[in-house]
Amino acid sequence: MSEIKTFLVKGIALFGESHYPVRQKFVKYVRALSENQAKEIIYSNFGSKNKIKRKNIKIEEIKEVDPNSINDKRIKDLMQLDHIVI
């Protein structure tokens, strides 16, 4: 079984494509098995929450980070879980 890693994803997304388009930078921490899975999580979250299409999201950098250097409380709480029941 693979170990879940924490990735830092930086990029630019086009918000409000139809009315007043605005390009905004984003920085997100993502828990995933690989860089490709982290990228898919970003596309999925921006698409479902902000209705942004994949072509309007430009990911500039994905890098694995040390779990001790993260300040995001949500990610720290996720790192402490050993299993999830849905």
MOPAC internal coordinates of N, CA, C and O (Angstrom, degrees):
PM7 1SCF
backbone

  N    0.0000 0     0.00 0     0.00 0    0    0    0
  C    1.4473 1     0.00 0     0.00 0    1    0    0
  C    1.5291 1   109.13 1     0.00 0    2    1    0
  O    1.2310 1   120.37 1   -42.15 1    3    2    1
  N    1.2995 1   116.89 1   137.85 1    3    2    1
  C    1.4619 1   121.94 1  -177.88 1    5    3    2
  C    1.5187 1   111.35 1   -81.12 1    6    5    3
  O    1.2310 1   121.46 1   -25.15 1    7    6    5
  N    1.3068 1   114.82 1   154.85 1    7    6    5
  C    1.4575 1   121.12 1   179.11 1    9    7    6
  C    1.5262 1   109.44 1   -89.78 1   10    9    7
  O    1.2310 1   120.99 1   -42.25 1   11   10    9
  N    1.3198 1   115.71 1   137.75 1   11   10    9
  C    1.4616 1   120.39 1   177.70 1   13   11   10
  C    1.5188 1   108.62 1   -79.63 1   14   13   11
  O    1.2310 1   120.99 1   -48.06 1   15   14   13
  N    1.3322 1   115.71 1   131.94 1   15   14   13
  C    1.4598 1   122.29 1  -178.06 1   17   15   14
  C    1.5169 1   109.70 1  -113.00 1   18   17   15
  O    1.2310 1   121.00 1   -14.65 1   19   18   17
  N    1.3124 1   115.69 1   165.35 1   19   18   17
  C    1.4617 1   121.80 1   176.44 1   21   19   18
  C    1.5208 1   108.33 1  -108.96 1   22   21   19
  O    1.2310 1   120.97 1   -51.30 1   23   22   21
  N    1.3413 1   115.76 1   128.70 1   23   22   21
  C    1.4574 1   121.81 1  -178.63 1   25   23   22
  C    1.5200 1   110.45 1  -118.03 1   26   25   23
  O    1.2310 1   121.09 1   -35.63 1   27   26   25
  N    1.3105 1   115.53 1   144.37 1   27   26   25
  C    1.4584 1   122.93 1   172.28 1   29   27   26
  C    1.5267 1   106.84 1  -101.02 1   30   29   27
  O    1.2310 1   120.39 1   -58.34 1   31   30   29
  N    1.3293 1   116.86 1   121.66 1   31   30   29
  C    1.4595 1   121.90 1  -177.75 1   33   31   30
  C    1.5240 1   108.22 1  -115.96 1   34   33   31
  O    1.2310 1   120.71 1   -55.47 1   35   34   33
  N    1.3362 1   116.26 1   124.53 1   35   34   33
  C    1.4663 1   122.29 1   177.77 1   37   35   34
  C    1.5170 1   108.64 1  -119.00 1   38   37   35
  O    1.2310 1   120.71 1   -34.43 1   39   38   37
  N    1.3277 1   116.25 1   145.57 1   39   38   37
  C    1.4497 1   119.57 1   178.57 1   41   39   38
  C    1.5131 1   112.51 1  -177.77 1   42   41   39
  O    1.2310 1   121.59 1    12.80 1   43   42   41
  N    1.3407 1   114.57 1  -167.20 1   43   42   41
  C    1.4621 1   122.57 1  -179.76 1   45   43   42
  C    1.5225 1   107.43 1  -131.86 1   46   45   43
  O    1.2310 1   120.60 1   -42.27 1   47   46   45
  N    1.3378 1   116.45 1   137.73 1   47   46   45
  C    1.4611 1   121.26 1   178.41 1   49   47   46
  C    1.5212 1   109.46 1  -130.04 1   50   49   47
  O    1.2310 1   120.91 1   -31.38 1   51   50   49
  N    1.3254 1   115.87 1   148.62 1   51   50   49
  C    1.4572 1   122.85 1   178.86 1   53   51   50
  C    1.5202 1   108.72 1   -94.91 1   54   53   51
  O    1.2310 1   120.49 1   -72.37 1   55   54   53
  N    1.3316 1   116.66 1   107.63 1   55   54   53
  C    1.4560 1   122.48 1   179.74 1   57   55   54
  C    1.5264 1   109.04 1   -96.22 1   58   57   55
  O    1.2310 1   119.86 1   -35.16 1   59   58   57
  N    1.3309 1   117.87 1   144.84 1   59   58   57
  C    1.4647 1   122.39 1   177.39 1   61   59   58
  C    1.5081 1   112.69 1    64.76 1   62   61   59
  O    1.2310 1   120.19 1  -128.88 1   63   62   61
  N    1.3137 1   117.25 1    51.12 1   63   62   61
  C    1.4668 1   121.91 1  -175.13 1   65   63   62
  C    1.5248 1   112.46 1   -59.01 1   66   65   63
  O    1.2310 1   119.67 1   143.18 1   67   66   65
  N    1.3378 1   118.24 1   -36.82 1   67   66   65
  C    1.4561 1   119.87 1  -173.76 1   69   67   66
  C    1.5320 1   113.85 1   -84.64 1   70   69   67
  O    1.2310 1   119.45 1   141.71 1   71   70   69
  N    1.3317 1   118.66 1   -38.29 1   71   70   69
  C    1.4632 1   120.59 1  -174.76 1   73   71   70
  C    1.5357 1   112.04 1   -93.34 1   74   73   71
  O    1.2310 1   120.55 1   101.80 1   75   74   73
  N    1.2908 1   116.55 1   -78.20 1   75   74   73
  C    1.4585 1   122.50 1  -179.42 1   77   75   74
  C    1.5226 1   108.38 1  -125.18 1   78   77   75
  O    1.2310 1   120.37 1   -90.25 1   79   78   77
  N    1.3220 1   116.90 1    89.75 1   79   78   77
  C    1.4717 1   118.94 1  -175.48 1   81   79   78
  C    1.5260 1   112.49 1   -65.16 1   82   81   79
  O    1.2310 1   121.41 1   -46.68 1   83   82   81
  N    1.3254 1   114.91 1   133.32 1   83   82   81
  C    1.4498 1   122.08 1   179.88 1   85   83   82
  C    1.5239 1   108.07 1  -135.85 1   86   85   83
  O    1.2310 1   120.69 1   -53.51 1   87   86   85
  N    1.3252 1   116.29 1   126.49 1   87   86   85
  C    1.4638 1   120.51 1   174.39 1   89   87   86
  C    1.5208 1   107.99 1   -90.24 1   90   89   87
  O    1.2310 1   121.33 1   -54.00 1   91   90   89
  N    1.3324 1   115.05 1   126.00 1   91   90   89
  C    1.4563 1   120.28 1  -179.58 1   93   91   90
  C    1.5184 1   109.87 1  -127.09 1   94   93   91
  O    1.2310 1   121.32 1   -37.00 1   95   94   93
  N    1.3269 1   115.07 1   143.00 1   95   94   93
  C    1.4560 1   120.24 1   174.35 1   97   95   94
  C    1.5235 1   108.81 1   -78.29 1   98   97   95
  O    1.2310 1   121.07 1   -29.57 1   99   98   97
  N    1.3225 1   115.57 1   150.43 1   99   98   97
  C    1.4506 1   120.17 1   175.34 1  101   99   98
  C    1.5256 1   109.83 1  -138.55 1  102  101   99
  O    1.2310 1   121.60 1   -27.29 1  103  102  101
  N    1.3236 1   114.54 1   152.71 1  103  102  101
  C    1.4594 1   123.20 1   174.76 1  105  103  102
  C    1.5240 1   105.98 1  -135.68 1  106  105  103
  O    1.2310 1   120.51 1   -58.41 1  107  106  105
  N    1.3163 1   116.63 1   121.59 1  107  106  105
  C    1.4653 1   121.55 1  -177.95 1  109  107  106
  C    1.5193 1   109.99 1  -131.99 1  110  109  107
  O    1.2310 1   120.87 1   -35.93 1  111  110  109
  N    1.3219 1   115.94 1   144.07 1  111  110  109
  C    1.4542 1   122.25 1   169.42 1  113  111  110
  C    1.5190 1   107.01 1   -98.30 1  114  113  111
  O    1.2310 1   120.78 1   -45.76 1  115  114  113
  N    1.3348 1   116.11 1   134.24 1  115  114  113
  C    1.4585 1   121.46 1  -176.73 1  117  115  114
  C    1.5234 1   108.56 1  -133.87 1  118  117  115
  O    1.2310 1   120.58 1   -42.13 1  119  118  117
  N    1.3285 1   116.50 1   137.87 1  119  118  117
  C    1.4605 1   121.65 1   173.60 1  121  119  118
  C    1.5188 1   107.57 1   -97.58 1  122  121  119
  O    1.2310 1   120.18 1   -57.92 1  123  122  121
  N    1.3381 1   117.27 1   122.08 1  123  122  121
  C    1.4599 1   121.74 1  -177.27 1  125  123  122
  C    1.5258 1   109.82 1  -156.47 1  126  125  123
  O    1.2310 1   121.19 1   -10.25 1  127  126  125
  N    1.3405 1   115.33 1   169.75 1  127  126  125
  C    1.4589 1   120.86 1   178.75 1  129  127  126
  C    1.5192 1   112.13 1   -83.56 1  130  129  127
  O    1.2310 1   120.09 1   149.06 1  131  130  129
  N    1.3392 1   117.44 1   -30.94 1  131  130  129
  C    1.4605 1   121.25 1  -176.71 1  133  131  130
  C    1.5252 1   109.80 1  -147.19 1  134  133  131
  O    1.2310 1   120.94 1    -8.37 1  135  134  133
  N    1.3436 1   115.81 1   171.63 1  135  134  133
  C    1.4636 1   120.32 1   178.05 1  137  135  134
  C    1.5246 1   111.02 1   -64.49 1  138  137  135
  O    1.2310 1   120.26 1   141.08 1  139  138  137
  N    1.3272 1   117.11 1   -38.92 1  139  138  137
  C    1.4670 1   119.83 1   179.23 1  141  139  138
  C    1.5201 1   111.73 1   -63.50 1  142  141  139
  O    1.2310 1   120.16 1   139.95 1  143  142  141
  N    1.3096 1   117.29 1   -40.05 1  143  142  141
  C    1.4533 1   120.15 1   177.83 1  145  143  142
  C    1.5313 1   110.92 1   -67.62 1  146  145  143
  O    1.2310 1   119.96 1   142.97 1  147  146  145
  N    1.3287 1   117.69 1   -37.03 1  147  146  145
  C    1.4674 1   121.34 1   176.79 1  149  147  146
  C    1.5313 1   110.46 1   -62.52 1  150  149  147
  O    1.2310 1   120.89 1   139.28 1  151  150  149
  N    1.3312 1   115.90 1   -40.72 1  151  150  149
  C    1.4575 1   120.79 1   178.20 1  153  151  150
  C    1.5371 1   110.73 1   -63.24 1  154  153  151
  O    1.2310 1   120.06 1   137.25 1  155  154  153
  N    1.3045 1   117.50 1   -42.75 1  155  154  153
  C    1.4677 1   121.93 1   179.09 1  157  155  154
  C    1.5296 1   111.40 1   -64.51 1  158  157  155
  O    1.2310 1   120.47 1   142.96 1  159  158  157
  N    1.3226 1   116.71 1   -37.04 1  159  158  157
  C    1.4659 1   120.33 1   178.06 1  161  159  158
  C    1.5228 1   110.42 1   -64.24 1  162  161  159
  O    1.2310 1   120.37 1   138.19 1  163  162  161
  N    1.3372 1   116.91 1   -41.81 1  163  162  161
  C    1.4705 1   120.76 1   178.18 1  165  163  162
  C    1.5291 1   110.30 1   -62.25 1  166  165  163
  O    1.2310 1   120.36 1   131.21 1  167  166  165
  N    1.3348 1   116.93 1   -48.79 1  167  166  165
  C    1.4665 1   120.61 1   178.42 1  169  167  166
  C    1.5296 1   111.09 1   -57.77 1  170  169  167
  O    1.2310 1   120.54 1   136.13 1  171  170  169
  N    1.3115 1   116.57 1   -43.87 1  171  170  169
  C    1.4527 1   121.76 1  -178.11 1  173  171  170
  C    1.5290 1   111.80 1   -65.14 1  174  173  171
  O    1.2310 1   120.56 1   134.09 1  175  174  173
  N    1.3353 1   116.53 1   -45.91 1  175  174  173
  C    1.4699 1   119.58 1  -178.69 1  177  175  174
  C    1.5256 1   112.55 1   -65.98 1  178  177  175
  O    1.2310 1   120.06 1   134.56 1  179  178  177
  N    1.3360 1   117.49 1   -45.44 1  179  178  177
  C    1.4608 1   119.65 1   179.46 1  181  179  178
  C    1.5215 1   110.89 1   -66.80 1  182  181  179
  O    1.2310 1   120.09 1   144.52 1  183  182  181
  N    1.3073 1   117.43 1   -35.48 1  183  182  181
  C    1.4635 1   120.72 1   179.39 1  185  183  182
  C    1.5126 1   112.42 1   -68.06 1  186  185  183
  O    1.2310 1   120.30 1   137.58 1  187  186  185
  N    1.3244 1   117.03 1   -42.42 1  187  186  185
  C    1.4603 1   119.36 1  -176.45 1  189  187  186
  C    1.5311 1   112.75 1   -79.25 1  190  189  187
  O    1.2310 1   120.10 1   142.59 1  191  190  189
  N    1.3152 1   117.41 1   -37.41 1  191  190  189
  C    1.4719 1   119.60 1  -176.02 1  193  191  190
  C    1.5221 1   113.32 1   -87.46 1  194  193  191
  O    1.2310 1   119.92 1   145.03 1  195  194  193
  N    1.3345 1   117.76 1   -34.97 1  195  194  193
  C    1.4662 1   121.04 1  -173.90 1  197  195  194
  C    1.5224 1   113.86 1  -117.28 1  198  197  195
  O    1.2310 1   120.17 1  -179.51 1  199  198  197
  N    1.3386 1   117.29 1     0.49 1  199  198  197
  C    1.4734 1   123.02 1  -179.65 1  201  199  198
  C    1.5290 1   111.99 1    57.41 1  202  201  199
  O    1.2310 1   120.81 1  -139.51 1  203  202  201
  N    1.3220 1   116.05 1    40.49 1  203  202  201
  C    1.4581 1   121.40 1   178.74 1  205  203  202
  C    1.5232 1   108.48 1   -98.98 1  206  205  203
  O    1.2310 1   120.52 1   -49.21 1  207  206  205
  N    1.3129 1   116.60 1   130.79 1  207  206  205
  C    1.4549 1   121.20 1   179.54 1  209  207  206
  C    1.5210 1   110.10 1   -76.73 1  210  209  207
  O    1.2310 1   121.13 1   -24.40 1  211  210  209
  N    1.3306 1   115.45 1   155.60 1  211  210  209
  C    1.4603 1   121.17 1  -178.61 1  213  211  210
  C    1.5237 1   112.25 1   -59.07 1  214  213  211
  O    1.2310 1   120.12 1   145.11 1  215  214  213
  N    1.3241 1   117.37 1   -34.89 1  215  214  213
  C    1.4620 1   120.15 1  -178.25 1  217  215  214
  C    1.5336 1   111.96 1   -68.46 1  218  217  215
  O    1.2310 1   120.43 1   162.37 1  219  218  217
  N    1.3497 1   116.78 1   -17.63 1  219  218  217
  C    1.4636 1   121.19 1  -179.63 1  221  219  218
  C    1.5325 1   112.98 1   -97.59 1  222  221  219
  O    1.2310 1   120.46 1  -172.07 1  223  222  221
  N    1.3165 1   116.73 1     7.93 1  223  222  221
  C    1.4622 1   121.91 1   176.63 1  225  223  222
  C    1.5185 1   107.91 1  -114.36 1  226  225  223
  O    1.2310 1   120.68 1   -59.22 1  227  226  225
  N    1.3076 1   116.31 1   120.78 1  227  226  225
  C    1.4589 1   121.07 1   178.41 1  229  227  226
  C    1.5300 1   108.08 1  -113.72 1  230  229  227
  O    1.2310 1   121.02 1   -68.08 1  231  230  229
  N    1.3196 1   115.65 1   111.92 1  231  230  229
  C    1.4602 1   121.24 1   178.93 1  233  231  230
  C    1.5197 1   107.81 1   -89.07 1  234  233  231
  O    1.2310 1   120.68 1   -60.31 1  235  234  233
  N    1.3278 1   116.31 1   119.69 1  235  234  233
  C    1.4563 1   121.76 1  -176.39 1  237  235  234
  C    1.5223 1   112.63 1   -93.01 1  238  237  235
  O    1.2310 1   120.44 1   146.67 1  239  238  237
  N    1.3386 1   116.77 1   -33.33 1  239  238  237
  C    1.4653 1   119.09 1  -174.83 1  241  239  238
  C    1.5231 1   110.49 1  -152.55 1  242  241  239
  O    1.2310 1   121.23 1   -44.79 1  243  242  241
  N    1.3188 1   115.25 1   135.21 1  243  242  241
  C    1.4640 1   122.07 1   171.76 1  245  243  242
  C    1.5241 1   106.38 1  -130.62 1  246  245  243
  O    1.2310 1   120.90 1   -56.64 1  247  246  245
  N    1.3291 1   115.89 1   123.36 1  247  246  245
  C    1.4616 1   117.83 1   177.81 1  249  247  246
  C    1.5220 1   109.48 1  -143.35 1  250  249  247
  O    1.2310 1   121.88 1   -33.23 1  251  250  249
  N    1.3193 1   114.01 1   146.77 1  251  250  249
  C    1.4537 1   120.27 1   177.13 1  253  251  250
  C    1.5237 1   108.57 1   -76.70 1  254  253  251
  O    1.2310 1   120.87 1   -43.10 1  255  254  253
  N    1.3290 1   115.95 1   136.90 1  255  254  253
  C    1.4646 1   120.29 1  -178.03 1  257  255  254
  C    1.5289 1   110.03 1  -119.80 1  258  257  255
  O    1.2310 1   121.60 1   -22.05 1  259  258  257
  N    1.3139 1   114.54 1   157.95 1  259  258  257
  C    1.4503 1   121.62 1   176.61 1  261  259  258
  C    1.5302 1   108.71 1   -72.18 1  262  261  259
  O    1.2310 1   119.36 1   -52.67 1  263  262  261
  N    1.3201 1   118.82 1   127.33 1  263  262  261
  C    1.4676 1   120.77 1  -178.04 1  265  263  262
  C    1.5236 1   114.09 1   -59.30 1  266  265  263
  O    1.2310 1   119.71 1   154.92 1  267  266  265
  N    1.3201 1   118.15 1   -25.08 1  267  266  265
  C    1.4671 1   120.34 1  -179.12 1  269  267  266
  C    1.5218 1   112.94 1   -76.12 1  270  269  267
  O    1.2310 1   119.67 1   163.29 1  271  270  269
  N    1.3236 1   118.24 1   -16.71 1  271  270  269
  C    1.4627 1   121.11 1  -177.55 1  273  271  270
  C    1.5272 1   113.53 1   -93.52 1  274  273  271
  O    1.2310 1   120.01 1  -173.47 1  275  274  273
  N    1.3264 1   117.58 1     6.53 1  275  274  273
  C    1.4632 1   121.65 1  -175.76 1  277  275  274
  C    1.5210 1   110.08 1   -90.69 1  278  277  275
  O    1.2310 1   120.72 1   -44.26 1  279  278  277
  N    1.3381 1   116.22 1   135.74 1  279  278  277
  C    1.4598 1   121.54 1   178.47 1  281  279  278
  C    1.5263 1   113.16 1  -101.54 1  282  281  279
  O    1.2310 1   120.01 1   169.50 1  283  282  281
  N    1.3271 1   117.58 1   -10.50 1  283  282  281
  C    1.4616 1   122.44 1  -177.04 1  285  283  282
  C    1.5310 1   110.19 1   -72.53 1  286  285  283
  O    1.2310 1   120.19 1   -63.17 1  287  286  285
  N    1.3379 1   117.23 1   116.83 1  287  286  285
  C    1.4581 1   121.87 1  -176.11 1  289  287  286
  C    1.5254 1   111.56 1   -64.38 1  290  289  287
  O    1.2310 1   119.48 1   142.96 1  291  290  289
  N    1.3084 1   118.59 1   -37.04 1  291  290  289
  C    1.4626 1   122.06 1  -179.11 1  293  291  290
  C    1.5294 1   111.02 1   -62.10 1  294  293  291
  O    1.2310 1   120.64 1   136.78 1  295  294  293
  N    1.3251 1   116.38 1   -43.22 1  295  294  293
  C    1.4606 1   121.06 1   179.22 1  297  295  294
  C    1.5271 1   110.47 1   -67.99 1  298  297  295
  O    1.2310 1   119.99 1   139.96 1  299  298  297
  N    1.3270 1   117.63 1   -40.04 1  299  298  297
  C    1.4709 1   120.52 1   177.85 1  301  299  298
  C    1.5262 1   110.95 1   -61.98 1  302  301  299
  O    1.2310 1   120.37 1   139.03 1  303  302  301
  N    1.3380 1   116.90 1   -40.97 1  303  302  301
  C    1.4595 1   120.47 1   178.07 1  305  303  302
  C    1.5235 1   111.15 1   -65.22 1  306  305  303
  O    1.2310 1   120.07 1   141.12 1  307  306  305
  N    1.3237 1   117.48 1   -38.88 1  307  306  305
  C    1.4681 1   120.88 1   178.15 1  309  307  306
  C    1.5297 1   111.40 1   -65.58 1  310  309  307
  O    1.2310 1   120.31 1   145.29 1  311  310  309
  N    1.3179 1   117.01 1   -34.71 1  311  310  309
  C    1.4683 1   120.93 1  -178.77 1  313  311  310
  C    1.5266 1   111.19 1   -67.79 1  314  313  311
  O    1.2310 1   119.71 1   155.03 1  315  314  313
  N    1.3215 1   118.16 1   -24.97 1  315  314  313
  C    1.4532 1   121.32 1  -177.78 1  317  315  314
  C    1.5320 1   112.79 1   -81.64 1  318  317  315
  O    1.2310 1   119.93 1   164.90 1  319  318  317
  N    1.3230 1   117.74 1   -15.10 1  319  318  317
  C    1.4646 1   120.65 1  -178.62 1  321  319  318
  C    1.5208 1   110.16 1   -75.96 1  322  321  319
  O    1.2310 1   120.71 1   -37.96 1  323  322  321
  N    1.3224 1   116.25 1   142.04 1  323  322  321
  C    1.4611 1   119.55 1   175.84 1  325  323  322
  C    1.5291 1   111.97 1  -101.50 1  326  325  323
  O    1.2310 1   119.95 1   157.06 1  327  326  325
  N    1.3446 1   117.69 1   -22.94 1  327  326  325
  C    1.4584 1   121.43 1   172.92 1  329  327  326
  C    1.5217 1   109.35 1  -157.10 1  330  329  327
  O    1.2310 1   120.89 1   -21.52 1  331  330  329
  N    1.3316 1   115.91 1   158.48 1  331  330  329
  C    1.4586 1   122.31 1  -179.49 1  333  331  330
  C    1.5194 1   108.02 1  -123.33 1  334  333  331
  O    1.2310 1   120.55 1   -48.20 1  335  334  333
  N    1.3186 1   116.55 1   131.80 1  335  334  333
  C    1.4596 1   121.74 1   176.83 1  337  335  334
  C    1.5183 1   107.91 1  -110.07 1  338  337  335
  O    1.2310 1   121.07 1   -55.36 1  339  338  337
  N    1.3348 1   115.56 1   124.64 1  339  338  337
  C    1.4773 1   120.27 1  -178.70 1  341  339  338
  C    1.5066 1   109.21 1  -109.39 1  342  341  339
  O    1.2310 1   120.10 1   180.00 1  343  342  341

